């Protein structure tokens, strides 16, 4: 189930890193899954300080002291009313966490800030769902036991051997691996990457060939670090951009320790899937087959596909999954564990991607164009970030959208600029969610004819071949 978690930073004492946002979001979603919430939910989280939460605690609970976390449920006693006919997520309430208090308690209890903040988030979500430790001893026991189980499930156990007070793992205890995500266009590779990392680091749309460059997503849990390389979909190239994308995908395979090969359930195995299996055999790497989008496929066809693919290659495992709903992602991660190497991490613990904020912003803008525009035009578009000014409370972005024809420019802008405004609004909302700051987004549309067939223009727009 796809839930929506918003976060806002209203304090300056503790740095709210992308990794910290991601793990708290992951903890909240894990809690909703643990409680078997089978409809889309919206939760808002605000990070604040002791002074501000003190005022809230006094105003709403009558307690004249700072606290660690406050919950503001939308429904009484957890009796949530969800409109089944609505496509919108159901807002169940707000959470306010004092990061100042969380840090103090993390040091006091001898574990990491991440674990303490996630514990408070889990505890608060259970409050939003109707549990109350202050009035029920049974609820108190259940909330504590559930929190430990949920945190353990996302790698925040008490017995990980980590120096939790510092949030560090000795290099001699670190394990790492590189994993390539490969498959045909539009099978859900980027959706899976975003789900594993916990934040949007790759553009996602229903149109094929959304990913153009290799995008790295990093998932660090306990002593283990998994570096995922999301590759462009392997397809028959029609221009130099297509050749660039296929080369980026194929060159990623030999550089990794394992392969996650994603396919969709279909009536027969696609010829390009057979070609990809040939490349996997040639690389001689352990490969996991993920049959994605099981939430919308015929179960009989699923079993047929599993049997057919198992005849073509000796996969480590074949896993039915739904990247969109998060189904069986934990199984995929467990199947990768045997291929971890006893080597120091390649990236810092709080890093979730090697993509810069500018690159991620450009990807988000292009994703919105892919979702709004007609079939042909989006693949003739590219987005560059000309200016990116990041201040304490506001990010100012000036982006240029390139297309190949004047007629396409008119369509992208739309009547009275409505299409461009819609893309800008959707993109701004996603960038604000990712950064926790207000965003001013200034979009311009320019024409660069046949840029997809010019290596010079491709290089200028950021599509550069590896040296």
N, C-alpha and C positions, 0 to 999 in steps of 0.2 A: 504493500500500500504506500502511495506517495504522500508524505506529509510535508507541510510547509513550516519551517522554523525561521523566524525573524530574530535578529539580534541587533542591539543598539548599545553603544558604549557611552555612558554618562559620567565617566570618572577619568582621572589622569594619574592615579597612583600606581596602577598595575598595567603593563602593556598587554593589550589583547591581540595576540598574534593570530594569523590565519589558522595555524594549527590548533590553537586553544579554542577558537570558534568552532572548528571542524569537530573536535573531539566532544565538545559539549552538545553540539547538534546531534552527533552520533549517539550520545548517551540518551538524549530525549527521544529520538526515534526508536532506540532499543527498548526504552521503557514502554512506549506505545505498542510496540510489537509484543513485548512480554505480556502486556495486558490484553493482547489479541483484539486491539481496536481495528475493526474491519472497514472503516470509512476514512476518507482523508481528513486530517486534523491540522489546525493552525495554532501554533504556540508562539508567543512573543517573549523574548528574554532581554532584560536590560541589566547591564553591568553598572553598578554604582559604587559609592563609597560609604563609610560609616555614618558620616554626617547626614547624607540624604536619606539613607535607609532608616536612620533614627527618626527623622521627621515623619516618614511614612508609617513606621511602627507605632508612633504616638498618635498619629491622625486616625489610622484605620483599626488599630488593635488596642489603643489606650495604654500602651506600654512605653514608658519614658526611658528607652535604652536602645542602642543599636542592636541589630540582630544579623544573622548570616544570610537569611533568605526569606522572602515573602511571596506568597502565592495569592493570586486574585482570580478565582474561578468564575467562569461565566454562568455555570449552572450549579444549583444547590444539590448537595449530597451526591454529586456525580451522576445525576439523572440527565444525561446529555440528550438533547433533541436534535437529531440530524435529519435534514430533508433529503430523502433518497433520490428525489428527482433533480436535485441540484448538482451541478458539476463542481461547485465551489467547496473548498475545505471548510470544515466546521471549526470556528474559533472557540477553543475551550478555556482560554484564559491567559493571564500574563504572569511572568516570573521575574522577580527582581533579586539579583544576587549582589551582595556587598563583596567585591573582590578584595577589599582591604581586610575584611573579616575572614574571608576564605584563605588568604595568605597566612594570617596569624594562626588559624586553626591547622593549616597544613604543616607549619613548622612545629606546632604543639603536638600534633599526632604523629609526626615523623613520616609524612608522605608528601607527594608532589602537589603543587597547586592544581594541576590538571585533575588529579583524582578527587581532591576536595571539591572543586567547582562542579565536577560531574556528579559527585554524590549529592550535592545540594540541588542540582538540576533534576536528578532522578527523584529525589525526595519531594521536590516541589510538583513535578508532573503527577506523582501519585496523589498529592493533595488536590490537584485540579480534577482528578478522576474520582474524587469522593472519599479518599482515605484520610483519616485524621488521628495522628498519634496522641494528641492532647486529650481527646475525649474517649479513646478506646484503646485499652491495653492490647487487645487482639490486633488492631490496626498497627500499633507501635511495633509489635514483633514482626508482623508481615512486612511492613515498610523497610525495616532494617535488613531482614533476610533477603527480600527482593532486591534491594539496592546492591547488596554484596554480590548476588548472583548476576545481576545486570552488568555491573562494573567488571566483573570477572569475564563476562562474555565479550566485552570490547577490549580486553587486554589490560585492565586496570586492577589487577589482583594485588593483594597485600604481600604475596610470596613470590614476586617476579624476580627477586634478587637485584632489583634496581636500587640505587641510592636515591630513594624517593624524596628525601629532603632537598636534594639538589636537582632531581629530575634527570640524572645522568646514568649511563650504563658504561662500566669500564670497557675499554676497547677490546680487551681480551675476551669479553663475554658477548660481544656484538656478533650478529649474523646478518647476512645480506644476500640479495639475489636480484637479478634483472629479469623482467618478464615482458615479452612482446605480445601485444594484443593484435591479432591479425584476423582477417576475414574479408568477405566481399563488402561493398558499400552498403550502409544502412542496416547492418545486422545488430547494432547496439553496442559497439565497442566503446564509444565515448560515454554512453550512459553508464556502462559498467565501471569505467574508470572514475567517473564522478561519484558513483555510489561507494566505491571502495575508499576513495580519498575523503569523502564527506563534504566536498565543496565542488563548485563548478570550475573545472580547469580546462575543459574541452567543450567546443560547441556541439549542440545536439539538435537535430531536426529530423523530420520524417523523410526529407529528401536525401538521396544518396550523395556520396562524395563530400560530406560536410567537412571532415577533417582533411587538411591539406599538408600540413607539416607533421613531423613526429612530435608528439606532445608527451612530456614526462609527468607522471603522477606518482607521488611518494607516500607510502603508508608505513608508518613506524608504530609498532606495538610491542611494548616490553623491550626485549633485547633484539627484536627482529625488525629489519627494514626491507620492504619490498619496493622496488623501483619498476613501475609499469611504463612501457612505451606504447602509447596509443598511436597506431599507424593509420595512414589513409587507406581506404578500402581498395583491395586489389581488383583491378578492372582493366578492360581494353582501352588504352589511352587514345583520345581523339585529337589531342594537341600537346604542345610542349609542357603545359601545366599538368596535364594528365600523366605525361612521361615522368615529370618531376615527382608526382605523388606516388606512382607505382615504384619508382626507384627508392623513395624514402621508406616505403613499406618493406620492400624486399631486402634492403640493406640492413634493416633493423633486426631481422631474424638471427643471423649468425652472431650478433653482438650480445645475445642474452643467454640466460641459463635455462630458461624454459619458455614454452609457448602456450598461450591460451588462444585456441582457435575457435572463433564464434561463428555459428551458422544459424539459419532460421529453419524451422520445420517446413518441409515442402513435399510435393508429390514425388519428386525424384531428386537425386543429388545433382546440383548444378555443375556444369563442366568446369567453371572457375574454382569451385570447391575442390574438385579432383586435382587441379593444377596446384592449388595451395598445399594439398597433402603431399604432392610430389616434392615441393620445396621443403616441407617439414622433414621428409625422409632424408633429403639431401643434407640438411643441416645436422641431422642425427641428434636432435634435442628432445628431451621429454616434452610431451604435448598433452594438454588437457583439452578435450572437446566440450564446448558449452553450447547446448541447444537452447538458444534464447527465445524470449517471447512466448513462454509456455502458458502465460495467462490468456493468450488469445488463439492457441493452436488446438487442433484435434488430438486427443490423447492417443487414439489409435495410430495416427500418423506419427506421433512422437516416438512410440515404441518401434514402428517400422524404420524410422530414420536412425534410431540408436543402433538397430541391428545392421543396417546397411553401412553406416560409417565404421562400425567395429570390424567389418570385413575388409575395409580398405586400408586400415592402419591400426597398429597396436598402441592405442592411446593409453596413457596412464590411467585416465578415468573419463567417463562420459557423463556429463552433469546437465540435467534439465534445469533451466533457470529463467527468472524474469529480472533482468537488470533494472527495469523501471520500478518494479515493486520491491526489489531487494531480496527476492526469493532465492535461497541457496547460495548467496554470495559467501556466507560463512563456510560452506562446504568447499567452494573453489579455493578459498584461502587455506583451509586445512590440507587440501590436496597438494598445495605448493610447498608446504613446510619441509618435506624431505629433501628439497633441492636447494635449501638455504646453505650458503657457504660460511664457514667460520672465519669471517673477515670483517674488519671495521667498516662502519657505515660510510657511504659515499656522500651523504647529505646530512645537514644538521637535523636534530630531532624534531624541531618545530617547522620544518620545511615540507610543503605538500606538493610543490611543483617547481620546475626550473623555468617556467614561463614568467616573464616579468609582468607587472601590473598593467603596463601598456599593452602587451601582447594579449593578455586575458581580456582586457577591455575591447580590443579590436575583434577578438573572437566572439564576444557576446554581441557586439553590434552586428556582425555578419550573420550570426545565428538568427537574430530577429528578422533580418532581411530574408533569410532562407524561409522562415516560417510565414512571412507575410506575402512575398511576391510569387509570381507565376513560375512554372517549372524551369524555363530556359534561362531567365534573366539572372537569378542568384549566382549561378556558376560562372557568369561573366563578371562578377563583382569581386572587388578586393577592398579591404579597409586598412588604412594606415593612420596611426596616431601622430599628428603633427605637433601637438602641445599637450603636456600632461603636468599639471601643477597640483601638488598634494600639500595642503595645509592642515592645520590641526583639526578643523571641522568641515572643510570643504575641498572637494577635488574638482578642478576645472579641466575638462578634456575637449580638445578640438580635433575632430576626426574627419578624414576625407574618404569618401566612398567612390571608388573608380568602377566605371562600367565601360562597355565597348561601343555603344551607339547612342546618338542623341535621343532616339526613340526610347531607349531603355532609361535614360536619365529622366525623361518626363514621367515614365511609369513609376520609377523609384520615388520621385518627389510627390507624385499624385496630385489630384485636383486640390487647389488651394494649399498644397503642401501637406495634406492629411496623411498620406502614406508614410512620408518621412517623419512626421511628428509622432505617428503611432510607433514606428520602429525606435525612435529616440526615447519615447516614454518607457517602453518595455525594457530597452537596454539599460536605461538609467536606473530602473528599479532593481535589476539584477546586480549592477555594479555597486549600488548602495548596500544591498544585502551582503555582497562579498567583502566590502571594505568597512562597513559600519559607519560610513560618513555620507553626508549629503553630496550629491554630484550635480555639477552643471555640465551639460553635454551639448556641444555645438557641432552639428553635422553639416558637411558640404558634399555635393555630388559633382564629380568631374568625369569627363569622357577621355579614355585612352584606347583608341581603336586597336582591336586584335592583340591586346596585351598578353593574352594567354599563349600566343605563338611567338613571343619575343623574349628570348632569354635575358636581354638587357632590361626590359620593362619588368619582367618577373623578379629579377634581382632587386630592382628599385622598390618593388612592392613587398619585399621580404622573403621571396621564395628563392633562397640561395642554396646551391648544391654544396654538400659537405666537401671539405678539402681532402 
